[in-house]
Amino acid sequence: MCTLYPTGYVVHIRGVPMMKVAVIVGSTREGRSGGTVAAWITRHIAQRDDMEADVVDLVATPLPTVLPELGSPPSDPEALPQLAAVSPRLAAADAFVVVTPEYNRSFPASLKNAIDWHNREWHAKPIGFVSYGGFSAGTRAVEQLRQVFGELHAVTIRDGVGFNGVWGAFGPDGEAADPAADAAAKKMLDQLAWWAEALRTARAARPYAA
Ligand SMILES: Cc1cc2nc3c(=O)[nH]c(=O)nc-3n(C[C@H](O)[C@H](O)[C@H](O)COP(=O)(O)O)c2cc1C
């Protein structure tokens, strides 16, 4: 149960502010399955009373692919509004759910680009994964992402959700064909919520020393 206070600040039943979870849709491929997977996990988040989702879709808000000189702003003026549509939302997030397919035993370049454009936005925050693939359930993409996010001072959540053969993993209503996926989503989000609250409290008490 949530209460909407007059300030518009949403507080859940324990009096703790709702955690903001940025759901990052990593695939930008034409005809992608990523939209279905992201919508499914976003519905799971919406059913909870401790978190709210902000879907960061790299198709709707694409980022430039040319990084600037280190320590300098982008020289391309078109890069600034593109970054402005994404970066503040990552900075405001208490936690992330990364929705990633597996491409050639790894994760897509579009996702790596979004990760590399940012740094402090990831620090001391938890990251859960929903992965999918043809035959691997995206597990090899996730293992590589754990290394990348470790470099960015983020905490990756042990339990995740993986869809094998993603083409047949969802019904026409967008729900997962295997109910075990829903149970896995709940477990991952429970762990994400624990870390999000713990790390938000810790960041507020003492700035993270990167
Ligand atoms: C370039 C490319 C490489 C792929 N490599 C793998 C792979 O290594 N392992 C796997 O299980 N599936 C692989 N697949 C299948 C994808 O994971 C699957 O098509 C998935 O739906 C792609 O995500 P998307 O539809 O959101 O783009 C690959 C697909 C593409 C397009």
The ligand as an SDF file (V2000), in Angstrom:
LIG
                    3D

 31 33  0  0  0  0  0  0  0  0999 V2000
   23.9170  -10.2720  -33.6480 C   0  0  0  0  0  0  0  0  0  0  0  0
   23.2570  -11.3620  -32.8570 C   0  0  0  0  0  0  0  0  0  0  0  0
   24.0160  -12.2620  -32.1530 C   0  0  0  0  0  0  0  0  0  0  0  0
   23.4130  -13.2420  -31.3590 C   0  0  0  0  0  0  0  0  0  0  0  0
   24.1850  -14.0700  -30.6040 N   0  0  0  0  0  0  0  0  0  0  0  0
   23.5980  -14.9030  -29.7260 C   0  0  0  0  0  0  0  0  0  0  0  0
   24.3820  -15.6730  -28.8050 C   0  0  0  0  0  0  0  0  0  0  0  0
   25.6120  -15.5850  -28.7820 O   0  0  0  0  0  0  0  0  0  0  0  0
   23.7500  -16.4730  -27.9360 N   0  0  0  0  0  0  0  0  0  0  0  0
   22.3900  -16.5910  -27.9230 C   0  0  0  0  0  0  0  0  0  0  0  0
   21.8550  -17.3320  -27.1000 O   0  0  0  0  0  0  0  0  0  0  0  0
   21.6090  -15.8800  -28.7760 N   0  0  0  0  0  0  0  0  0  0  0  0
   22.1890  -15.0280  -29.6570 C   0  0  0  0  0  0  0  0  0  0  0  0
   21.4100  -14.2780  -30.5050 N   0  0  0  0  0  0  0  0  0  0  0  0
   19.9550  -14.3950  -30.4120 C   0  0  0  0  0  0  0  0  0  0  0  0
   19.4110  -13.2180  -29.5960 C   0  0  0  0  0  0  0  0  0  0  0  0
   19.7710  -13.2840  -28.2520 O   0  0  0  0  0  0  0  0  0  0  0  0
   17.9220  -13.1200  -29.7480 C   0  0  0  0  0  0  0  0  0  0  0  0
   17.6350  -12.9640  -31.1310 O   0  0  0  0  0  0  0  0  0  0  0  0
   17.3270  -11.9550  -29.0000 C   0  0  0  0  0  0  0  0  0  0  0  0
   15.9620  -11.8580  -29.3110 O   0  0  0  0  0  0  0  0  0  0  0  0
   18.0140  -10.6570  -29.3800 C   0  0  0  0  0  0  0  0  0  0  0  0
   17.4940   -9.6070  -28.6160 O   0  0  0  0  0  0  0  0  0  0  0  0
   16.6090   -8.4590  -29.2990 P   0  0  0  0  0  0  0  0  0  0  0  0
   15.5130   -9.1760  -30.0550 O   0  0  0  0  0  0  0  0  0  0  0  0
   16.0440   -7.6490  -28.1590 O   0  0  0  0  0  0  0  0  0  0  0  0
   17.5130   -7.6790  -30.1550 O   0  0  0  0  0  0  0  0  0  0  0  0
   21.9980  -13.3270  -31.3320 C   0  0  0  0  0  0  0  0  0  0  0  0
   21.2320  -12.4310  -32.0820 C   0  0  0  0  0  0  0  0  0  0  0  0
   21.8430  -11.4490  -32.8240 C   0  0  0  0  0  0  0  0  0  0  0  0
   20.9990  -10.4600  -33.5850 C   0  0  0  0  0  0  0  0  0  0  0  0
  1  2  1  0
  2  3  1  0
  2 30  2  0
  3  4  2  0
  4  5  1  0
  4 28  1  0
  5  6  2  0
  6  7  1  0
  6 13  1  0
  7  8  2  0
  7  9  1  0
  9 10  1  0
 10 11  2  0
 10 12  1  0
 12 13  2  0
 13 14  1  0
 14 15  1  0
 14 28  1  0
 15 16  1  0
 16 17  1  0
 16 18  1  0
 18 19  1  0
 18 20  1  0
 20 21  1  0
 20 22  1  0
 22 23  1  0
 23 24  1  0
 24 25  2  0
 24 26  1  0
 24 27  1  0
 28 29  2  0
 29 30  1  0
 30 31  1  0
M  END
$$$$
